[in-house]
């Protein structure tokens, strides 16, 4: 494959709502278009799904309700974001989502003494060391074709095209040393203020190099529930101030574990002949997270918990629940690809 220079595409149009996939998304899109609508009994009953972390109708509904706090959708009423009917519907779904998260990984109470406040970062490292899930990056490095790398980019586009934005909700909730460390990490994520250098923009360039459409939300109809769950987790933590420590644990986990996977993805991209421009997103993360990992561990998480000792269990839980949803995501992709199937819905 000939390596070509790829310009970062400019995609500024507002995406359209995806087709509904069940009663939850039918009503979600209805209330987003017309916030005066209230939830009918059948929609309220449909929230009580057996597996909220793996149910497509549930996860897509939550994703759409979350996304009105980001770039939103063309058909959404301007008043929908904080209309009481929309907020009430979101709260009902979000509460059930958190129950699913707590069932997957029990949340320790703030009074639990198993995590020493001064060693919260160490506790996250111990959780990482005990992780027993499959290595998605290892599988991609060894087996990936261009089709697999395209599908992987499509899955990750739900997060990477808004990279840093969910975590930035934490900024006004922090102060002192933790805030300083957080700003340093986020500045790198946003390309240090240089247009075209934000990590989301670099990912759009990588998608273009793979022949994909990097428009925000373009591939949303193709994403399965377990992919949406990885993004919904992050936004759920971001939109609930009481879950701030868990959001910091989420961020710290990614910063502390991304160097090796990003290096593998870059190597896999080069193996199939991708240009240096298309690989830059991964290369930048390898370089940045060599510094970000220790900074997130000590300067962010440990610094925050030193000021808020009761937050230690929740910070560790944030890392642990992230690993749990990422394990399920990785397993689904590897199972599909190993069987010669697409990992996308269509």
C-alpha positions, 0 to 999 in steps of 0.5 A: 500500500502506498503511503500518502500524506493525509490532511486532517478533515474538517467536519463541522456539521451536526450529526443526525440521530441514528435509527432507533433500535427498540422502545427506549431509543424510540422514546429517547429520540421522541423526547429529544425532538419534543421535550414536552413529551413524557415517558409512556408506561411501556418505555419506563418498563423497558428500562428494566433490562437484565443486562444494561451493560450489554443491551443495545437499546439501553446503551444507545439511548443513554449515549444519545442523552449523554451526547446532548452535552457534547455536540448534539444532533441536528433534530434535537430541540435546543431546549432539550438539554435541561428540560425537566422531562429529558432530565427525568428520563436520563436520570431513570436510565442513568440510575439503572446504568449505575446499578449495572456498573455496581453489579459488575464491580461492587463499589466500596464505601468511603469508610472502607480502609482497604485502600490507604489514601497515600497509596491510591495510585499504588492500588490502581497499579495493583488492580492493573497487575491483576487484570485477567482480560484479553490483550486487544492490542496484542491480538491486533499486533499479531493478526490485524489486517486493514479491515480489522484496523478499520473496524477498530478505529470505527469502534474507538471513534465514539470516544476518540473524536471527543477525546479529553472532553468527558474528562474536562468536566472535572476541571472546575471541580478540582483545585490545588496540585491535582488541578495543576496536574490535570490541566497539564495532562489535558493541555497535551490532549488538546494539542497545547492549544495548537489547531490541528494538534488535538488528539481528537484531530489526530485520530480523525487523520488516522481514520482518513488514512484508513479510508474512513469517514471521520465525521462525528457520529457517522458510525454510531449506528454500527456500534454494538452495546459493549462499545457504547458502554465504554464511552457511557461509563466515562460520561456518566462519571463526568456528569455526576460530581459525586463520582469525581474520584472515579472519573480521576481513576478512569483517566489515571488508568488510561494514562498509566496503561496506554504506552504499550498498546498505543505502540502496538497499534502504531506498529500494526498500522505501519505493518499494513503500509499506513503513512506516518501521518496516519500513525501519528495519533498512536505515536503521540500517545506513546510519547505523551503517556510516558510522562502522563502515567506517573503524573496521573498516578502521583500528581493527580490521583494521590494528590487529590486523595491526600486532600480527600481521604474518603475518596480513595475507594471510589478512585480505585473503583473508577479504574476497576470498573473501567477495566471491567467494561474494557475487558468485555469490549475487547473480548467481543472484538477478538471473538468476532475477528477470530471467527472471521466475522465483523465486530460491527452491527452493519 
